[in-house]
Amino acid sequence: ANPEIVAKIQPALDILGDVVELLSIEVDTVFRFKYHGLMKNKRGMEAWAGVLIRNCDVDCTGVVFETGYRKRDPWYDGGSHWYGPY
């Protein structure tokens, strides 16, 4: 990732805290993060992260939150805790 852009978006990263970690910046405008928060909040957090990055005067055309194989939050959505690999 471009260190200048990372330095400019540091206030946004401080607000997001441990919920995300920056993986890469593609074409200087698409930001990829590893997301550790609840799946039910993923889409809203992506949108909010985009707003925070734009508020740092950085061009942002997209934010992608990677979650790996995790598709749901069984401990929080009342689902089976033994359904599928997490």
Buried (B, 14 or more C-beta within 10 A) or exposed (E): BEEEBBEBBEEBBEEBEEBBEBBEBEEBEBBBBEBEBBBEBBEEBBEBBBEBBBEBEBEBEEBBBEEEEBEBBBEEEEEEEEEEEE
